Amino acid sequence: MSEKVEPTIFRVYVAHIPKSENNFKSESDCEGKLDLILSFATEHYDEYGKGNGVFNPTWEVDSQSIEYVKKVKEDYPYPRVVISIGGFCSEFPFNPIEKNDWINNAEKSINKIIDLYDTDKNIIDGIDIHYEAIYSSEDDFSFCIGEVIRRLKNNKLSIKLVSIAPTKILQTYYHKLYSDNKDMVDFVDYQFPKQSFSTKQQVVDLYKELAFDYAPALVLPEFSFNCDPILLDGIKELFILEIIPGNVY
């Protein structure tokens, strides 16, 4: 943490693919690498709330939206497109019916989503893991997600980027996943708005702690502009101190 870092990565979750390229210009004009995170691919659950690992996109997938994403890749200098699995709430938990079936179904169904965009060239660059509820053991979460990531990275030449999105409550699950798969995880998009802060220094201290715990992956603070002002002040302080490589919105 003693080195100064120039923030060059901007990641944004996109639930609705715009039809006009102009809707994207403000984000795309930022310097550095831009990650467009398609959110979310969610799985099917049975009557007991257990998932089968068959993922389908909740964002619109039609010829227009697919062509739009391809055009963004062509027209901007450093765009990367990432598929996020999971969801923003506890409605979509990680809770497999059976581990091995879940892994096989997840691999096949995510590959199908990737192939929607990659019919002629590599469009999808990575996978994001964004579960905000986990109803399994830490070992099962790490094993299942880790195996899916490994298979996708090994079988899809385009998949070069993997990120995870821990929260305070699920920190032990995500850290176990990271520790078991350090060679596969590139970014840790920590969800700062999921906890409260009394001072901006607490934000800075937490970031430094996370950067140490998840090294050598790059830790990015996830936030929104309508979140707690103290958190925003803390994020601004991190930029002033030049110790974060970018952010997630």
VOPAGU-2260 file (C-alpha; in pm, 1 decimal, decimal comma):
REM VOPAGU-2260
SITE   aa  ch    i         X         Y         Z
SITE  MET   A    0       0,0       0,0       0,0
SITE  SER   A    1     302,3     230,6       3,1
SITE  GLU   A    2     298,3     274,7    -374,9
SITE  LYS   A    3      86,2     533,6    -548,2
SITE  VAL   A    4    -169,9     381,4    -786,9
SITE  GLU   A    5    -334,8     559,2   -1076,7
SITE  PRO   A    6    -705,9     469,9   -1090,8
SITE  THR   A    7    -757,3     334,2   -1442,8
SITE  ILE   A    8   -1038,4      77,0   -1407,0
SITE  PHE   A    9   -1406,1     166,9   -1413,6
SITE  ARG   A   10   -1659,9    -115,3   -1379,3
SITE  VAL   A   11   -2035,5     -61,8   -1416,3
SITE  TYR   A   12   -2324,9    -302,2   -1365,6
SITE  VAL   A   13   -2571,2    -282,5   -1653,9
SITE  ALA   A   14   -2916,1    -439,1   -1618,0
SITE  HIS   A   15   -3067,0    -278,3   -1928,0
SITE  ILE   A   16   -2870,4    -271,7   -2252,2
SITE  PRO   A   17   -2921,6      70,5   -2416,2
SITE  LYS   A   18   -3026,1      83,2   -2779,4
SITE  SER   A   19   -2834,4     401,5   -2849,0
SITE  GLU   A   20   -2457,1     428,0   -2824,2
SITE  ASN   A   21   -2495,6     784,3   -2692,8
SITE  ASN   A   22   -2636,0     643,9   -2367,3
SITE  PHE   A   23   -2297,4     493,9   -2301,3
SITE  LYS   A   24   -2064,4     780,2   -2389,7
SITE  SER   A   25   -2026,7     932,5   -2042,5
SITE  GLU   A   26   -1893,2     605,0   -1903,5
SITE  SER   A   27   -1692,6     519,1   -2212,1
SITE  ASP   A   28   -1512,3     853,5   -2218,7
SITE  CYS   A   29   -1332,4     769,0   -1895,6
SITE  GLU   A   30    -962,1     702,6   -1926,4
SITE  GLY   A   31    -836,5     349,6   -1878,9
SITE  LYS   A   32   -1018,6      18,1   -1889,2
SITE  LEU   A   33   -1397,3       1,5   -1886,1
SITE  ASP   A   34   -1576,9    -315,3   -1775,2
SITE  LEU   A   35   -1939,4    -349,9   -1880,1
SITE  ILE   A   36   -2092,0    -601,0   -1634,5
SITE  LEU   A   37   -2412,6    -758,4   -1770,5
SITE  SER   A   38   -2633,8    -821,8   -1469,2
SITE  PHE   A   39   -2760,2   -1068,4   -1385,2
SITE  ALA   A   40   -2768,4   -1426,5   -1503,2
SITE  THR   A   41   -2993,4   -1597,8   -1249,6
SITE  GLU   A   42   -3062,8   -1966,1   -1197,4
SITE  HIS   A   43   -3384,3   -2163,3   -1156,0
SITE  TYR   A   44   -3496,1   -2258,0    -803,0
SITE  ASP   A   45   -3725,7   -2536,4    -686,0
SITE  GLU   A   46   -4009,2   -2499,6    -434,1
SITE  TYR   A   47   -3758,8   -2527,8    -148,6
SITE  GLY   A   48   -3542,6   -2242,4    -277,7
SITE  LYS   A   49   -3263,7   -2465,9    -403,5
SITE  GLY   A   50   -3090,5   -2382,7    -731,3
SITE  ASN   A   51   -3019,2   -2617,4   -1020,2
SITE  GLY   A   52   -2739,2   -2412,3   -1176,3
SITE  VAL   A   53   -2925,5   -2345,8   -1502,0
SITE  PHE   A   54   -2858,7   -1975,2   -1562,2
SITE  ASN   A   55   -3051,8   -1741,9   -1789,6
SITE  PRO   A   56   -2990,7   -1370,0   -1852,7
SITE  THR   A   57   -3234,1   -1125,0   -1693,1
SITE  TRP   A   58   -3114,9    -844,1   -1921,2
SITE  GLU   A   59   -3263,1    -821,3   -2267,9
SITE  VAL   A   60   -3088,6   -1042,2   -2522,8
SITE  ASP   A   61   -3200,2    -964,6   -2877,4
SITE  SER   A   62   -3026,8    -881,6   -3203,7
SITE  GLN   A   63   -3018,3    -508,4   -3121,8
SITE  SER   A   64   -2864,7    -545,5   -2777,4
SITE  ILE   A   65   -2612,6    -802,1   -2898,2
SITE  GLU   A   66   -2505,3    -574,1   -3184,6
SITE  TYR   A   67   -2483,1    -281,8   -2943,9
SITE  VAL   A   68   -2243,1    -470,0   -2714,9
SITE  LYS   A   69   -2034,3    -573,4   -3016,1
SITE  LYS   A   70   -2019,6    -212,2   -3136,4
SITE  VAL   A   71   -1901,0     -92,3   -2795,8
SITE  LYS   A   72   -1619,9    -346,5   -2816,2
SITE  GLU   A   73   -1524,3    -219,1   -3160,9
SITE  ASP   A   74   -1550,1     155,4   -3102,6
SITE  TYR   A   75   -1387,5     210,5   -2762,8
SITE  PRO   A   76   -1022,5     153,7   -2676,3
SITE  TYR   A   77   -1035,7     -74,5   -2368,3
SITE  PRO   A   78   -1387,1    -214,4   -2321,7
SITE  ARG   A   79   -1439,0    -552,8   -2157,6
SITE  VAL   A   80   -1772,8    -730,4   -2123,0
SITE  VAL   A   81   -1842,8    -945,5   -1817,9
SITE  ILE   A   82   -2137,3   -1171,0   -1727,7
SITE  SER   A   83   -2242,0   -1151,9   -1362,2
SITE  ILE   A   84   -2413,5   -1449,8   -1200,2
SITE  GLY   A   85   -2618,9   -1419,0    -882,2
SITE  GLY   A   86   -2816,3   -1104,4    -805,0
SITE  PHE   A   87   -2853,9    -789,9    -595,7
SITE  CYS   A   88   -3074,6    -948,6    -326,6
SITE  SER   A   89   -3146,0   -1261,9    -124,7
SITE  GLU   A   90   -3406,8   -1370,3    -380,8
SITE  PHE   A   91   -3124,1   -1539,1    -575,7
SITE  PRO   A   92   -2913,5   -1732,4    -322,7
SITE  PHE   A   93   -2635,2   -1981,1    -375,6
SITE  ASN   A   94   -2809,1   -2297,8    -257,5
SITE  PRO   A   95   -2742,7   -2594,6    -490,0
SITE  ILE   A   96   -2972,2   -2895,2    -505,1
SITE  GLU   A   97   -2669,8   -3117,5    -571,4
SITE  LYS   A   98   -2312,2   -2996,2    -609,3
SITE  ASN   A   99   -2193,3   -3188,6    -916,0
SITE  ASP   A  100   -2517,0   -3137,3   -1109,1
SITE  TRP   A  101   -2503,3   -2767,0   -1023,8
SITE  ILE   A  102   -2148,1   -2738,5   -1157,1
SITE  ASN   A  103   -2229,8   -2919,0   -1483,0
SITE  ASN   A  104   -2549,2   -2718,1   -1538,4
SITE  ALA   A  105   -2376,5   -2389,3   -1458,0
SITE  GLU   A  106   -2093,5   -2457,1   -1701,3
SITE  LYS   A  107   -2331,2   -2549,8   -1984,2
SITE  SER   A  108   -2581,1   -2268,3   -1930,4
SITE  ILE   A  109   -2318,6   -1993,1   -1889,5
SITE  ASN   A  110   -2146,1   -2119,6   -2204,0
SITE  LYS   A  111   -2477,7   -2084,4   -2388,0
SITE  ILE   A  112   -2505,3   -1719,6   -2278,8
SITE  ILE   A  113   -2146,3   -1653,5   -2385,6
SITE  ASP   A  114   -2214,5   -1813,6   -2725,4
SITE  LEU   A  115   -2506,2   -1573,0   -2785,9
SITE  TYR   A  116   -2246,8   -1296,7   -2816,9
SITE  ASP   A  117   -1949,9   -1492,9   -2945,8
SITE  THR   A  118   -2087,9   -1629,7   -3271,2
SITE  ASP   A  119   -1828,1   -1445,7   -3479,5
SITE  LYS   A  120   -1564,0   -1313,6   -3237,5
SITE  ASN   A  121   -1475,2   -1307,5   -2869,0
SITE  ILE   A  122   -1711,4   -1059,4   -2703,6
SITE  ILE   A  123   -1746,0   -1186,4   -2346,4
SITE  ASP   A  124   -1422,4   -1130,8   -2154,2
SITE  GLY   A  125   -1506,2   -1249,6   -1806,2
SITE  ILE   A  126   -1732,4   -1376,4   -1529,5
SITE  ASP   A  127   -1840,8   -1197,5   -1211,9
SITE  ILE   A  128   -1964,0   -1382,9    -898,5
SITE  HIS   A  129   -2221,8   -1170,5    -717,1
SITE  TYR   A  130   -2426,9   -1370,8    -466,0
SITE  GLU   A  131   -2568,3   -1170,7    -176,0
SITE  ALA   A  132   -2712,5   -1475,9      -0,2
SITE  ILE   A  133   -2539,1   -1810,8      47,3
SITE  TYR   A  134   -2716,1   -2107,2     209,6
SITE  SER   A  135   -2438,0   -2364,5     190,0
SITE  SER   A  136   -2107,2   -2429,9     360,7
SITE  GLU   A  137   -1799,7   -2223,0     280,4
SITE  ASP   A  138   -1636,7   -2536,5     138,6
SITE  ASP   A  139   -1927,7   -2607,2     -97,3
SITE  PHE   A  140   -1939,2   -2246,7    -218,1
SITE  SER   A  141   -1567,0   -2246,8    -288,7
SITE  PHE   A  142   -1573,5   -2589,4    -454,3
SITE  CYS   A  143   -1872,5   -2525,8    -682,5
SITE  ILE   A  144   -1790,4   -2170,4    -789,1
SITE  GLY   A  145   -1420,5   -2246,4    -815,5
SITE  GLU   A  146   -1479,6   -2545,7   -1041,5
SITE  VAL   A  147   -1715,1   -2351,0   -1270,9
SITE  ILE   A  148   -1466,9   -2063,3   -1299,4
SITE  ARG   A  149   -1184,5   -2304,2   -1374,2
SITE  ARG   A  150   -1380,1   -2486,1   -1644,8
SITE  LEU   A  151   -1492,1   -2163,6   -1812,2
SITE  LYS   A  152   -1142,0   -2017,6   -1808,9
SITE  ASN   A  153    -988,9   -2336,9   -1943,7
SITE  ASN   A  154   -1249,4   -2399,8   -2215,9
SITE  LYS   A  155   -1325,9   -2046,8   -2336,7
SITE  LEU   A  156   -1025,7   -1863,7   -2474,1
SITE  SER   A  157   -1208,0   -1531,9   -2437,3
SITE  ILE   A  158   -1261,2   -1570,1   -2059,2
SITE  LYS   A  159    -955,0   -1399,9   -1912,7
SITE  LEU   A  160   -1115,8   -1202,7   -1630,4
SITE  VAL   A  161   -1287,1   -1324,3   -1310,8
SITE  SER   A  162   -1420,8   -1106,5   -1030,1
SITE  ILE   A  163   -1597,9   -1171,2    -701,4
SITE  ALA   A  164   -1821,3    -933,9    -502,2
SITE  PRO   A  165   -1793,3    -992,7    -124,6
SITE  THR   A  166   -2004,2    -829,2     143,3
SITE  LYS   A  167   -1926,4    -792,8     513,7
SITE  ILE   A  168   -2172,4   -1068,6     606,5
SITE  LEU   A  169   -2039,0   -1311,2     344,0
SITE  GLN   A  170   -1672,8   -1220,1     379,1
SITE  THR   A  171   -1565,8   -1564,5     505,8
SITE  TYR   A  172   -1733,5   -1737,8     209,3
SITE  TYR   A  173   -1572,8   -1516,0     -51,0
SITE  HIS   A  174   -1233,1   -1517,6     115,4
SITE  LYS   A  175   -1240,7   -1898,7     120,4
SITE  LEU   A  176   -1331,6   -1893,8    -251,0
SITE  TYR   A  177   -1045,4   -1654,6    -319,9
SITE  SER   A  178    -789,8   -1840,8    -108,0
SITE  ASP   A  179    -868,1   -2166,5    -289,1
SITE  ASN   A  180    -857,9   -2006,4    -634,1
SITE  LYS   A  181    -602,5   -1723,5    -619,5
SITE  ASP   A  182    -472,7   -1812,5    -962,1
SITE  MET   A  183    -818,0   -1761,3   -1114,4
SITE  VAL   A  184    -954,7   -1443,1    -949,3
SITE  ASP   A  185    -843,7   -1103,5   -1082,7
SITE  PHE   A  186   -1072,0    -847,3    -914,4
SITE  VAL   A  187   -1244,5    -823,6    -577,1
SITE  ASP   A  188   -1536,6    -579,1    -602,3
SITE  TYR   A  189   -1614,0    -525,8    -235,5
SITE  GLN   A  190   -1969,1    -401,8    -168,3
SITE  PHE   A  191   -1902,7    -109,9      64,7
SITE  PRO   A  192   -2267,6      10,3      74,7
SITE  LYS   A  193   -2366,6    -314,1     252,6
SITE  GLN   A  194   -2222,3    -182,2     579,7
SITE  SER   A  195   -2220,5     144,2     771,9
SITE  PHE   A  196   -1931,1     376,1     855,4
SITE  SER   A  197   -1893,1     650,1    1116,8
SITE  THR   A  198   -1596,3     825,1     955,2
SITE  LYS   A  199   -1428,1     833,6     616,4
SITE  GLN   A  200   -1111,9     699,2     781,3
SITE  GLN   A  201   -1298,7     375,6     855,9
SITE  VAL   A  202   -1359,0     339,2     481,8
SITE  VAL   A  203    -990,9     395,6     408,6
SITE  ASP   A  204    -881,5     151,0     681,1
SITE  LEU   A  205   -1120,2    -118,7     559,5
SITE  TYR   A  206    -995,9     -81,9     204,0
SITE  LYS   A  207    -632,8    -119,0     315,5
SITE  GLU   A  208    -726,7    -430,5     514,1
SITE  LEU   A  209    -908,2    -582,2     215,5
SITE  ALA   A  210    -620,1    -502,8     -20,0
SITE  PHE   A  211    -390,3    -695,6     212,9
SITE  ASP   A  212    -629,0    -989,3     264,3
SITE  TYR   A  213    -699,1   -1036,1    -107,4
SITE  ALA   A  214    -351,9    -970,8    -247,4
SITE  PRO   A  215    -245,5   -1007,0    -524,3
SITE  ALA   A  216    -596,4    -953,8    -670,8
SITE  LEU   A  217    -699,4    -593,0    -729,6
SITE  VAL   A  218    -958,3    -469,5    -479,2
SITE  LEU   A  219   -1211,5    -218,3    -614,2
SITE  PRO   A  220   -1469,7     -37,7    -398,1
SITE  GLU   A  221   -1825,7     -84,0    -517,3
SITE  PHE   A  222   -2059,3     209,3    -447,6
SITE  SER   A  223   -2343,0     418,2    -588,6
SITE  PHE   A  224   -2387,1     793,6    -592,9
SITE  ASN   A  225   -2695,7     777,5    -369,4
SITE  CYS   A  226   -2519,4     589,0     -89,4
SITE  ASP   A  227   -2409,5     717,5     253,0
SITE  PRO   A  228   -2220,6    1052,3     222,3
SITE  ILE   A  229   -1957,4     924,0     467,0
SITE  LEU   A  230   -1886,3     634,2     232,7
SITE  LEU   A  231   -1860,4     870,5     -63,3
SITE  ASP   A  232   -1615,9    1087,7     131,1
SITE  GLY   A  233   -1413,0     776,5     209,5
SITE  ILE   A  234   -1406,5     673,2    -158,0
SITE  LYS   A  235   -1296,0    1024,9    -253,9
SITE  GLU   A  236   -1019,4    1003,9       6,7
SITE  LEU   A  237    -899,1     676,1    -146,0
SITE  PHE   A  238    -871,7     851,4    -482,8
SITE  ILE   A  239    -685,8    1144,3    -326,6
SITE  LEU   A  240    -443,1     902,7    -160,0
SITE  GLU   A  241    -401,5     723,0    -495,0
SITE  ILE   A  242    -422,5     374,4    -346,0
SITE  ILE   A  243    -710,2     227,1    -546,8
SITE  PRO   A  244    -681,4     104,3    -907,3
SITE  GLY   A  245   -1042,0     200,8    -991,0
SITE  ASN   A  246   -1400,3     158,1    -876,3
SITE  VAL   A  247   -1730,0     -23,2    -939,8
SITE  TYR   A  248   -2065,7     144,4    -987,2
